Amino acid sequence: MWLQKLKKGSWLVVAMISTMIILQSCLKNDDGDYYDAYGILAEDIIKIEEYLQNNNIDAEMDSSTGVFYQIHRQGEGYKTIQGVEVEVHYQGLTLDGNEFVNTFGAGPKTITLGNPDSYPPTVTGGVTIGLSLMKEGDSATVYTPSPYGFQDKYYQGVPANSILVYNIKFEDVKNLSEDYEKIDQYIIDKNMMVEIEPEYGMRYVIHREGNNISPEPGAAISTHYQLELLDGSIIQSSFDTGITFDLVYGKGDVIPGFEMGLSQLHENDSATIFVPSIYGYKDVAQNEIPANSVLIFILDITRISNPL
């Protein structure tokens, strides 16, 4: 079945998991000495709070990471998830104002969130955590405790254990707006009554409303589905076989867009969800599915069994 071949990578991986990975990877420095990432994080949070108070800066702390952020201008786009390419501008400073990088005078940098191999050296964990809190078009300042920065390393004039300040402009999520334009035109042509999830922009159409049971992480879900493309091609359908597709919600065994769509649905719902290519197979062709394809799933959710 197609869904069983989908790539792993749960969209439910949140900043807290990334935080644990970042901090646990910092327990020893290059000399093999112990690096107290959690202790330093706690100290840096206090220092940042004092700095913000002394400078009358109204920034909010992300409780799962300890990173502080202040949105200066809100864009009109959407948030995104791990594993997608984004374009950003950023300026990096130490807390006392010494600049060590500034990309605003050139083209935006393209990085793949969650893939450190795609990051320039000046893109630290603080940048990616900041981006996870922003939407396309947002401009923000992010105050980064040193465990999410260069840690106990000296970097191009930046002392070891420095708190970093990033001014970030989240320009774009690759291919997202183009895919939503295609989806919206399809919806108009089919005269569908669409609903839009506000954070990520997922489009979905409810054909029949079920009950009020929505999936929680770890829920066992059974659903019939038909997978189509925008040109009307039917790739596969379980409706003919009578055999449902079963999954554990949040486990990451299906493409992110499938779970993103399920997050808006309930048991016994009949619905259509539209998955942009970046939340599907991206630029990789899959047999009958061309690269960069928008995916359409017609669903009939027969069971949602949430964990006790």
DRENDO-1510 file (C-alpha; in Angstrom, 1 decimal, always signed):
<recs>
REC; n; res; u; v; w
REC; 1; MET; +0.0; +0.0; +0.0 .
REC; 2; TRP; +1.2; +3.5; -0.8 .
REC; 3; LEU; +0.8; +4.8; +2.7 .
REC; 4; GLN; +3.1; +2.1; +4.1 .
REC; 5; LYS; +5.8; +3.3; +1.7 .
REC; 6; LEU; +5.7; +6.9; +2.8 .
REC; 7; LYS; +8.8; +8.4; +4.3 .
REC; 8; LYS; +9.2; +8.7; +8.1 .
REC; 9; GLY; +9.4; +12.1; +9.8 .
REC; 10; SER; +6.7; +13.0; +12.2 .
REC; 11; TRP; +5.5; +16.6; +12.1 .
REC; 12; LEU; +4.8; +16.2; +15.8 .
REC; 13; VAL; +8.5; +16.4; +16.6 .
REC; 14; VAL; +8.5; +19.7; +18.6 .
REC; 15; ALA; +11.2; +22.0; +19.8 .
REC; 16; MET; +11.5; +20.2; +23.1 .
REC; 17; ILE; +12.8; +17.0; +21.4 .
REC; 18; SER; +15.3; +19.1; +19.4 .
REC; 19; THR; +16.3; +20.8; +22.6 .
REC; 20; MET; +17.0; +17.5; +24.3 .
REC; 21; ILE; +19.1; +16.4; +21.4 .
REC; 22; ILE; +21.1; +19.6; +21.3 .
REC; 23; LEU; +21.7; +19.7; +25.0 .
REC; 24; GLN; +22.6; +16.0; +25.4 .
REC; 25; SER; +25.1; +16.3; +22.5 .
REC; 26; CYS; +26.8; +19.0; +24.5 .
REC; 27; LEU; +27.6; +17.0; +27.6 .
REC; 28; LYS; +31.3; +16.7; +26.7 .
REC; 29; ASN; +33.5; +19.2; +24.9 .
REC; 30; ASP; +36.2; +18.4; +22.4 .
REC; 31; ASP; +38.7; +17.8; +25.2 .
REC; 32; GLY; +36.4; +15.2; +26.8 .
REC; 33; ASP; +35.6; +17.5; +29.7 .
REC; 34; TYR; +32.1; +17.6; +31.1 .
REC; 35; TYR; +29.9; +20.4; +29.8 .
REC; 36; ASP; +27.0; +21.2; +32.1 .
REC; 37; ALA; +24.5; +22.2; +29.4 .
REC; 38; TYR; +21.5; +22.2; +31.6 .
REC; 39; GLY; +23.2; +24.2; +34.4 .
REC; 40; ILE; +24.5; +26.8; +31.9 .
REC; 41; LEU; +21.1; +27.1; +30.3 .
REC; 42; ALA; +19.5; +27.9; +33.7 .
REC; 43; GLU; +22.2; +30.6; +34.3 .
REC; 44; ASP; +21.8; +32.1; +30.9 .
REC; 45; ILE; +18.0; +32.3; +31.2 .
REC; 46; ILE; +18.5; +34.4; +34.3 .
REC; 47; LYS; +21.1; +36.6; +32.5 .
REC; 48; ILE; +18.7; +37.1; +29.6 .
REC; 49; GLU; +15.8; +38.0; +31.9 .
REC; 50; GLU; +18.0; +40.6; +33.6 .
REC; 51; TYR; +19.1; +42.0; +30.2 .
REC; 52; LEU; +15.5; +42.3; +29.0 .
REC; 53; GLN; +14.3; +43.9; +32.2 .
REC; 54; ASN; +17.2; +46.4; +32.2 .
REC; 55; ASN; +16.6; +47.4; +28.6 .
REC; 56; ASN; +12.8; +47.4; +28.9 .
REC; 57; ILE; +12.4; +44.8; +26.2 .
REC; 58; ASP; +9.1; +42.8; +26.1 .
REC; 59; ALA; +10.2; +39.4; +24.9 .
REC; 60; GLU; +8.5; +36.0; +25.6 .
REC; 61; MET; +10.2; +32.9; +26.7 .
REC; 62; ASP; +9.6; +29.6; +24.9 .
REC; 63; SER; +8.9; +27.4; +27.9 .
REC; 64; SER; +10.1; +24.2; +26.1 .
REC; 65; THR; +13.6; +25.6; +25.2 .
REC; 66; GLY; +14.4; +28.7; +27.3 .
REC; 67; VAL; +14.9; +30.7; +24.2 .
REC; 68; PHE; +13.4; +34.2; +24.3 .
REC; 69; TYR; +11.8; +35.9; +21.3 .
REC; 70; GLN; +10.1; +39.1; +20.3 .
REC; 71; ILE; +8.1; +39.4; +17.1 .
REC; 72; HIS; +8.5; +42.8; +15.6 .
REC; 73; ARG; +6.4; +42.4; +12.4 .
REC; 74; GLN; +4.0; +39.7; +11.6 .
REC; 75; GLY; +3.9; +38.2; +8.2 .
REC; 76; GLU; +1.0; +36.7; +6.3 .
REC; 77; GLY; +2.4; +33.2; +5.9 .
REC; 78; TYR; +2.4; +30.0; +7.9 .
REC; 79; LYS; +4.6; +28.2; +10.3 .
REC; 80; THR; +6.5; +25.2; +9.1 .
REC; 81; ILE; +8.0; +21.9; +10.4 .
REC; 82; GLN; +11.2; +20.0; +10.5 .
REC; 83; GLY; +12.6; +18.6; +7.2 .
REC; 84; VAL; +11.6; +21.5; +4.8 .
REC; 85; GLU; +13.7; +24.1; +3.1 .
REC; 86; VAL; +13.3; +27.7; +4.2 .
REC; 87; GLU; +14.8; +31.0; +3.2 .
REC; 88; VAL; +15.9; +33.4; +5.9 .
REC; 89; HIS; +17.9; +36.6; +6.6 .
REC; 90; TYR; +19.6; +36.9; +9.9 .
REC; 91; GLN; +22.0; +39.1; +11.9 .
REC; 92; GLY; +24.0; +37.6; +14.8 .
REC; 93; LEU; +25.2; +39.7; +17.7 .
REC; 94; THR; +26.6; +39.0; +21.2 .
REC; 95; LEU; +24.6; +40.4; +24.1 .
REC; 96; ASP; +26.9; +43.4; +24.3 .
REC; 97; GLY; +26.2; +44.3; +20.6 .
REC; 98; ASN; +29.2; +42.9; +18.7 .
REC; 99; GLU; +28.1; +41.7; +15.3 .
REC; 100; PHE; +29.5; +38.4; +14.0 .
REC; 101; VAL; +27.3; +37.8; +10.9 .
REC; 102; ASN; +24.8; +39.7; +8.8 .
REC; 103; THR; +23.1; +38.3; +5.7 .
REC; 104; PHE; +20.7; +41.2; +5.1 .
REC; 105; GLY; +22.9; +42.8; +2.5 .
REC; 106; ALA; +22.9; +39.7; +0.3 .
REC; 107; GLY; +20.4; +37.0; -0.8 .
REC; 108; PRO; +18.6; +35.0; +1.8 .
REC; 109; LYS; +20.2; +31.8; +3.1 .
REC; 110; THR; +18.5; +28.5; +2.3 .
REC; 111; ILE; +18.5; +25.9; +5.1 .
REC; 112; THR; +16.7; +22.6; +5.7 .
REC; 113; LEU; +15.2; +22.7; +9.2 .
REC; 114; GLY; +16.4; +19.7; +11.2 .
REC; 115; ASN; +19.3; +19.1; +8.9 .
REC; 116; PRO; +22.4; +20.7; +10.5 .
REC; 117; ASP; +24.5; +19.7; +7.4 .
REC; 118; SER; +22.6; +22.4; +5.5 .
REC; 119; TYR; +23.4; +25.2; +8.0 .
REC; 120; PRO; +26.1; +27.7; +7.7 .
REC; 121; PRO; +28.4; +27.8; +10.8 .
REC; 122; THR; +26.6; +30.9; +12.1 .
REC; 123; VAL; +23.2; +29.2; +12.1 .
REC; 124; THR; +23.0; +27.7; +15.6 .
REC; 125; GLY; +20.2; +26.0; +17.4 .
REC; 126; GLY; +18.9; +29.4; +18.5 .
REC; 127; VAL; +18.1; +30.3; +14.9 .
REC; 128; THR; +16.2; +27.1; +14.1 .
REC; 129; ILE; +14.3; +27.2; +17.4 .
REC; 130; GLY; +13.4; +30.8; +16.6 .
REC; 131; LEU; +12.2; +29.9; +13.2 .
REC; 132; SER; +10.0; +27.2; +14.7 .
REC; 133; LEU; +8.2; +29.9; +16.6 .
REC; 134; MET; +7.8; +32.2; +13.6 .
REC; 135; LYS; +5.6; +32.3; +10.4 .
REC; 136; GLU; +6.6; +33.3; +6.9 .
REC; 137; GLY; +7.1; +37.0; +6.7 .
REC; 138; ASP; +7.7; +37.4; +10.4 .
REC; 139; SER; +10.6; +39.5; +11.7 .
REC; 140; ALA; +11.8; +38.8; +15.2 .
REC; 141; THR; +14.7; +39.0; +17.6 .
REC; 142; VAL; +15.7; +35.8; +19.3 .
REC; 143; TYR; +17.8; +35.7; +22.5 .
REC; 144; THR; +19.7; +32.5; +22.5 .
REC; 145; PRO; +21.3; +30.9; +25.6 .
REC; 146; SER; +24.8; +29.7; +24.9 .
REC; 147; PRO; +24.0; +26.0; +24.8 .
REC; 148; TYR; +22.0; +26.7; +21.7 .
REC; 149; GLY; +24.8; +28.9; +20.3 .
REC; 150; PHE; +28.5; +28.2; +20.1 .
REC; 151; GLN; +28.5; +26.6; +23.6 .
REC; 152; ASP; +32.0; +26.6; +25.1 .
REC; 153; LYS; +33.7; +27.3; +21.8 .
REC; 154; TYR; +35.4; +30.5; +20.7 .
REC; 155; TYR; +34.0; +31.5; +17.2 .
REC; 156; GLN; +35.3; +34.4; +15.1 .
REC; 157; GLY; +35.5; +37.0; +17.9 .
REC; 158; VAL; +32.6; +35.5; +19.9 .
REC; 159; PRO; +33.8; +34.4; +23.3 .
REC; 160; ALA; +33.0; +30.9; +24.6 .
REC; 161; ASN; +29.7; +30.6; +26.5 .
REC; 162; SER; +28.3; +33.7; +24.9 .
REC; 163; ILE; +24.6; +34.5; +24.8 .
REC; 164; LEU; +23.6; +35.3; +21.2 .
REC; 165; VAL; +21.1; +37.7; +19.8 .
REC; 166; TYR; +19.7; +37.0; +16.3 .
REC; 167; ASN; +17.5; +39.4; +14.3 .
REC; 168; ILE; +15.7; +37.1; +11.9 .
REC; 169; LYS; +13.5; +37.6; +8.9 .
REC; 170; PHE; +11.6; +34.4; +7.9 .
REC; 171; GLU; +11.3; +35.0; +4.2 .
REC; 172; ASP; +9.8; +31.9; +2.7 .
REC; 173; VAL; +9.0; +28.2; +2.9 .
REC; 174; LYS; +10.2; +26.6; -0.4 .
REC; 175; ASN; +7.3; +25.8; -2.8 .
REC; 176; LEU; +4.6; +26.2; -0.1 .
REC; 177; SER; +2.8; +29.3; -1.6 .
REC; 178; GLU; +3.0; +27.9; -5.1 .
REC; 179; ASP; +1.4; +24.6; -3.9 .
REC; 180; TYR; -1.4; +26.4; -2.0 .
REC; 181; GLU; -2.1; +28.4; -5.1 .
REC; 182; LYS; -2.6; +25.2; -7.1 .
REC; 183; ILE; -4.7; +23.7; -4.3 .
REC; 184; ASP; -6.9; +26.8; -4.0 .
REC; 185; GLN; -7.5; +26.8; -7.8 .
REC; 186; TYR; -8.5; +23.2; -7.7 .
REC; 187; ILE; -10.9; +23.9; -4.8 .
REC; 188; ILE; -12.5; +26.8; -6.7 .
REC; 189; ASP; -12.8; +24.7; -9.9 .
REC; 190; LYS; -14.5; +21.9; -7.9 .
REC; 191; ASN; -16.8; +24.4; -6.0 .
REC; 192; MET; -15.7; +23.0; -2.7 .
REC; 193; MET; -16.4; +24.5; +0.7 .
REC; 194; VAL; -12.9; +24.5; +2.2 .
REC; 195; GLU; -11.6; +25.0; +5.7 .
REC; 196; ILE; -8.0; +26.2; +6.4 .
REC; 197; GLU; -6.0; +25.3; +9.5 .
REC; 198; PRO; -4.5; +28.6; +10.6 .
REC; 199; GLU; -1.0; +27.7; +11.7 .
REC; 200; TYR; +0.2; +25.6; +8.8 .
REC; 201; GLY; -2.4; +26.4; +6.2 .
REC; 202; MET; -3.6; +22.9; +5.6 .
REC; 203; ARG; -6.7; +22.8; +3.4 .
REC; 204; TYR; -9.4; +20.3; +4.1 .
REC; 205; VAL; -13.0; +19.7; +3.1 .
REC; 206; ILE; -15.5; +18.0; +5.5 .
REC; 207; HIS; -18.1; +15.9; +3.6 .
REC; 208; ARG; -19.7; +14.2; +6.6 .
REC; 209; GLU; -19.2; +15.2; +10.3 .
REC; 210; GLY; -18.5; +12.4; +12.7 .
REC; 211; ASN; -18.3; +12.6; +16.5 .
REC; 212; ASN; -16.1; +14.7; +18.7 .
REC; 213; ILE; -13.2; +12.3; +19.1 .
REC; 214; SER; -10.0; +13.8; +17.7 .
REC; 215; PRO; -6.6; +12.1; +17.6 .
REC; 216; GLU; -4.1; +12.5; +20.4 .
REC; 217; PRO; -0.4; +11.5; +20.1 .
REC; 218; GLY; -0.3; +7.7; +20.2 .
REC; 219; ALA; -3.9; +7.2; +19.0 .
REC; 220; ALA; -4.7; +4.1; +16.9 .
REC; 221; ILE; -6.4; +5.3; +13.8 .
REC; 222; SER; -8.2; +3.3; +11.1 .
REC; 223; THR; -9.2; +5.0; +7.9 .
REC; 224; HIS; -10.3; +4.2; +4.3 .
REC; 225; TYR; -8.5; +6.4; +1.8 .
REC; 226; GLN; -8.2; +7.3; -1.8 .
REC; 227; LEU; -5.0; +9.0; -3.0 .
REC; 228; GLU; -5.3; +11.3; -6.0 .
REC; 229; LEU; -3.3; +13.9; -7.9 .
REC; 230; LEU; -4.5; +17.3; -9.0 .
REC; 231; ASP; -4.9; +16.1; -12.6 .
REC; 232; GLY; -7.5; +13.5; -11.4 .
REC; 233; SER; -5.2; +10.5; -11.5 .
REC; 234; ILE; -6.2; +7.9; -8.9 .
REC; 235; ILE; -3.0; +6.3; -7.4 .
REC; 236; GLN; -4.6; +3.9; -5.0 .
REC; 237; SER; -7.8; +3.3; -3.1 .
REC; 238; SER; -8.8; +1.2; -0.1 .
REC; 239; PHE; -12.5; +1.7; -0.7 .
REC; 240; ASP; -12.5; -1.1; -3.3 .
REC; 241; THR; -10.8; -3.6; -1.0 .
REC; 242; GLY; -12.7; -2.9; +2.2 .
REC; 243; ILE; -9.4; -3.0; +4.1 .
REC; 244; THR; -8.6; +0.1; +6.2 .
REC; 245; PHE; -5.2; +1.6; +6.6 .
REC; 246; ASP; -4.1; +1.6; +10.3 .
REC; 247; LEU; -1.5; +3.8; +11.9 .
REC; 248; VAL; -0.4; +5.2; +15.2 .
REC; 249; TYR; -0.8; +8.9; +15.2 .
REC; 250; GLY; +2.4; +10.9; +15.9 .
REC; 251; LYS; +4.7; +7.9; +15.4 .
REC; 252; GLY; +6.1; +9.3; +12.1 .
REC; 253; ASP; +5.4; +6.3; +9.8 .
REC; 254; VAL; +3.6; +8.4; +7.2 .
REC; 255; ILE; +4.3; +11.6; +5.4 .
REC; 256; PRO; +3.9; +14.7; +7.6 .
REC; 257; GLY; +1.1; +16.1; +5.6 .
REC; 258; PHE; -1.1; +13.1; +6.2 .
REC; 259; GLU; -0.9; +13.5; +10.0 .
REC; 260; MET; -1.3; +17.3; +9.6 .
REC; 261; GLY; -4.6; +16.6; +7.9 .
REC; 262; LEU; -5.7; +14.0; +10.4 .
REC; 263; SER; -5.1; +16.5; +13.2 .
REC; 264; GLN; -8.1; +18.5; +12.0 .
REC; 265; LEU; -10.5; +15.5; +11.7 .
REC; 266; HIS; -12.6; +13.4; +14.0 .
REC; 267; GLU; -13.8; +9.8; +14.2 .
REC; 268; ASN; -16.4; +8.9; +11.5 .
REC; 269; ASP; -15.5; +12.1; +9.5 .
REC; 270; SER; -15.6; +11.8; +5.8 .
REC; 271; ALA; -13.2; +14.4; +4.4 .
REC; 272; THR; -10.7; +15.4; +1.7 .
REC; 273; ILE; -7.3; +16.7; +2.7 .
REC; 274; PHE; -4.8; +18.5; +0.5 .
REC; 275; VAL; -1.1; +17.9; +1.1 .
REC; 276; PRO; +1.5; +20.4; -0.4 .
REC; 277; SER; +4.5; +18.6; -1.9 .
REC; 278; ILE; +6.9; +19.7; +0.8 .
REC; 279; TYR; +4.8; +17.8; +3.3 .
REC; 280; GLY; +4.6; +14.8; +1.0 .
REC; 281; TYR; +7.3; +13.4; -1.2 .
REC; 282; LYS; +8.9; +16.8; -2.0 .
REC; 283; ASP; +11.1; +16.7; -5.1 .
REC; 284; VAL; +11.4; +12.9; -5.2 .
REC; 285; ALA; +9.2; +11.0; -7.7 .
REC; 286; GLN; +7.5; +7.9; -6.4 .
REC; 287; ASN; +6.5; +5.6; -9.3 .
REC; 288; GLU; +3.2; +7.0; -10.6 .
REC; 289; ILE; +3.6; +10.2; -8.4 .
REC; 290; PRO; +5.8; +12.8; -10.1 .
REC; 291; ALA; +8.2; +14.9; -8.1 .
REC; 292; ASN; +6.8; +18.0; -6.4 .
REC; 293; SER; +3.2; +16.7; -6.5 .
REC; 294; VAL; +0.4; +17.9; -4.4 .
REC; 295; LEU; -1.4; +14.9; -2.9 .
REC; 296; ILE; -5.2; +14.6; -2.4 .
REC; 297; PHE; -6.5; +12.1; +0.2 .
REC; 298; ILE; -10.2; +11.3; +0.4 .
REC; 299; LEU; -10.7; +9.8; +3.8 .
REC; 300; ASP; -13.3; +8.0; +5.8 .
REC; 301; ILE; -12.1; +7.7; +9.4 .
REC; 302; THR; -13.6; +4.6; +10.9 .
REC; 303; ARG; -11.8; +4.5; +14.3 .
REC; 304; ILE; -9.8; +6.8; +16.6 .
REC; 305; SER; -8.7; +5.1; +19.8 .
REC; 306; ASN; -6.8; +7.5; +22.0 .
REC; 307; PRO; -4.4; +6.1; +24.6 .
REC; 308; LEU; -5.7; +5.9; +28.1 .
</recs>
